[in-house]
Amino acid sequence: MAGPEQVSMHIYGNVVDQGCDVATKSALQNIHIGDFNISDFQAANTVSTAADLNIDITGCAAGITGADVLFSGEAEPLRRHCLN
């Protein structure tokens, strides 16, 4: 009979708070940022004025006071930091 063998195990995980849900009316939005003349964008990295973006969240655990938002999509070929 063979003797006991030593086995190493690495167990890991995360404990996270319950998240929130995005309200249905906030899931798909069209945001009008205004109308601009092409002359407003003569230099690289020129930006427009900010536009409001409201996202209603529901079902949050007690004590949640904020949220992080991640935007994803296909990047523009020449400006990888911008999404199409």
C-alpha positions as CSV (number, residue, x, y, z in Angstrom):
1,M,0.0,0.0,0.0
2,A,1.4,3.4,-1.0
3,G,1.8,6.2,1.6
4,P,-0.1,9.5,1.5
5,E,0.8,12.0,-1.2
6,Q,1.0,15.7,-0.8
7,V,-1.3,17.7,-3.2
8,S,-1.2,21.4,-3.8
9,M,-4.4,23.2,-4.6
10,H,-4.9,26.8,-5.4
11,I,-8.5,28.0,-4.8
12,Y,-9.5,31.5,-5.7
13,G,-12.7,33.5,-6.2
14,N,-14.3,36.9,-5.7
15,V,-16.9,38.1,-3.3
16,V,-18.9,40.9,-4.9
17,D,-21.9,43.0,-4.1
18,Q,-25.1,42.4,-6.0
19,G,-25.1,44.6,-9.0
20,C,-27.8,46.7,-10.6
21,D,-29.9,46.2,-13.7
22,V,-30.2,48.8,-16.5
23,A,-33.8,49.8,-16.8
24,T,-35.4,48.8,-20.1
25,K,-36.0,52.4,-21.2
26,S,-32.3,53.1,-20.8
27,A,-30.9,50.1,-22.7
28,L,-31.2,51.5,-26.2
29,Q,-30.9,55.2,-26.6
30,N,-30.3,57.7,-29.4
31,I,-28.4,60.6,-28.1
32,H,-28.4,63.8,-30.2
33,I,-25.1,65.6,-29.6
34,G,-26.0,68.6,-31.8
35,D,-25.2,69.8,-35.3
36,F,-21.7,71.0,-36.1
37,N,-19.9,72.7,-38.9
38,I,-17.0,70.8,-40.4
39,S,-14.8,73.8,-39.6
40,D,-15.4,73.1,-35.9
41,F,-13.1,70.0,-36.3
42,Q,-10.0,71.2,-38.1
43,A,-7.4,69.6,-35.8
44,A,-6.9,66.0,-34.7
45,N,-8.6,65.0,-31.4
46,T,-11.0,68.0,-31.6
47,V,-14.1,67.2,-29.6
48,S,-17.7,68.5,-29.5
49,T,-19.4,69.8,-26.4
50,A,-20.7,67.2,-23.9
51,A,-24.1,65.7,-24.2
52,D,-26.2,64.3,-21.3
53,L,-26.5,60.6,-21.1
54,N,-28.9,59.3,-18.5
55,I,-29.0,55.6,-17.5
56,D,-31.6,54.5,-15.1
57,I,-30.7,51.5,-12.9
58,T,-32.9,49.3,-10.9
59,G,-32.7,46.4,-8.5
60,C,-29.6,47.7,-6.7
61,A,-28.5,46.3,-3.3
62,A,-28.8,48.7,-0.4
63,G,-25.9,51.0,-0.1
64,I,-24.9,51.2,-3.7
65,T,-24.3,54.8,-4.5
66,G,-22.7,54.7,-8.0
67,A,-22.0,52.6,-11.0
68,D,-19.3,52.2,-13.6
69,V,-20.2,52.2,-17.3
70,L,-18.3,50.3,-20.0
71,F,-18.8,51.2,-23.7
72,S,-17.7,48.6,-26.2
73,G,-17.8,48.3,-29.9
74,E,-15.6,48.3,-33.0
75,A,-12.8,50.9,-32.9
76,E,-12.2,53.3,-35.8
77,P,-9.3,52.1,-37.8
78,L,-7.3,55.3,-37.6
79,R,-8.3,56.4,-34.1
80,R,-8.3,53.2,-32.0
81,H,-9.6,55.1,-28.9
82,C,-12.9,56.0,-30.7
83,L,-15.8,53.7,-31.2
84,N,-17.9,53.5,-34.4
